[in-house]
Amino acid sequence: MKPTTRETRPRKWRKPTPCPICGCTRIGFQWIATAYNPILHTTRAIWRVQCRHRQGILIITRHNDLKEAIRAWNTRANKHKRKAKER
């Protein structure tokens, strides 16, 4: 059996979680802008995340990396699903 390395394991951030509102699996990510905070000397990327049924949110990440936006979307969508189950 071939040993599993960190690079060969599938990662959850590669595939976006379906929309928690409508269940659509076609999620689109669009980079909108980069914001700079001169007091803290930090930059943030602003992403628009939207499904094909026009359910969407804005996500702010630390990097201009799509992987980071997918991670943020998956976290947000999973939290929304948990809140809906609790109701």
Protein Blocks (a to p, Z undefined) as FASTA:
>chain_A
ZZddfklpccfklpccddfklopabdcdddfbdcddfklopacdddddddfkopacdddd
fbfcfklmmmmmmmmmmmmmmmmmmZZ
